[in-house]
Amino acid sequence: MSEKKCTACESCLMPFDKDTGVRESDKYCSLCFKNGKLAYEGTDLKEFQKVCYESMRKNGINPLKARFFTWMIRFAPRWKK
């Protein structure tokens, strides 16, 4: 059985084709994984979502879209319990 190739970050669900940085990992985007480790090492989903939302707003993503993307994070493999 072949392993399915990741096409989105397992932490924030950003599609890899939208990632403008240099990725160091096959599983995570350039924003979530830097210098050989996860940028957000905590385990608090709500806190991570807040950080992501604020970052999206600073980067010009409209509030409604940012809220939706932030809500979707709960379904990422990293946050499933």
C-alpha positions as CSV (number, residue, x, y, z in Angstrom):
1,M,0.0,0.0,0.0
2,S,1.5,3.4,-1.0
3,E,1.7,6.2,1.5
4,K,-0.4,9.3,0.7
5,K,1.6,12.4,0.0
6,C,0.9,15.4,2.2
7,T,-0.4,18.4,0.3
8,A,-1.1,20.7,3.3
9,C,0.5,21.5,6.6
10,E,-0.4,19.0,9.4
11,S,-0.5,21.8,11.9
12,C,-2.4,24.7,10.3
13,L,-3.7,23.1,7.1
14,M,-2.2,25.7,4.8
15,P,-1.9,24.1,1.3
16,F,1.8,23.7,0.4
17,D,1.2,25.4,-3.0
18,K,0.3,28.6,-1.1
19,D,3.4,28.5,1.1
20,T,5.8,31.2,0.0
21,G,8.6,30.3,2.4
22,V,11.3,27.6,2.4
23,R,9.9,24.3,3.8
24,E,12.2,22.2,6.1
25,S,9.6,19.4,6.6
26,D,7.4,17.2,4.4
27,K,4.6,17.5,7.0
28,Y,4.6,21.2,7.9
29,C,4.6,24.6,6.2
30,S,7.5,27.1,6.5
31,L,5.6,29.1,9.1
32,C,4.8,26.1,11.5
33,F,8.3,24.4,11.2
34,K,11.5,26.5,11.5
35,N,15.0,25.7,12.5
36,G,14.3,22.0,12.8
37,K,11.3,22.3,15.2
38,L,7.7,23.4,15.4
39,A,7.4,27.2,15.8
40,Y,4.5,26.7,18.2
41,E,5.4,23.9,20.6
42,G,2.4,24.2,22.9
43,T,-0.6,22.0,22.9
44,D,-3.3,24.6,23.3
45,L,-5.4,24.6,20.2
46,K,-7.3,27.8,21.0
47,E,-4.0,29.7,21.6
48,F,-2.6,28.4,18.3
49,Q,-5.7,29.4,16.5
50,K,-5.4,32.9,18.0
51,V,-1.8,33.2,16.8
52,C,-2.7,32.0,13.3
53,Y,-5.7,34.4,13.1
54,E,-3.6,37.4,14.1
55,S,-0.9,36.4,11.6
56,M,-3.4,36.0,8.8
57,R,-5.0,39.5,9.5
58,K,-1.5,41.1,9.5
59,N,-0.9,39.5,6.1
60,G,-4.1,41.1,4.7
61,I,-6.5,38.1,4.7
62,N,-10.0,39.4,5.2
63,P,-11.6,38.7,8.7
64,L,-14.2,36.3,7.5
65,K,-11.8,34.2,5.5
66,A,-9.3,34.3,8.4
67,R,-12.0,33.1,10.8
68,F,-12.9,30.2,8.5
69,F,-9.3,29.1,8.1
70,T,-8.7,29.4,11.8
71,W,-11.8,27.3,12.6
72,M,-10.6,24.6,10.1
73,I,-7.3,24.1,12.0
74,R,-9.1,21.9,14.6
75,F,-9.3,19.2,11.8
76,A,-5.5,19.1,11.2
77,P,-3.7,15.8,12.1
78,R,-1.6,17.6,14.7
79,W,-4.7,18.6,16.8
80,K,-6.8,15.4,16.6
81,K,-7.0,13.7,19.9
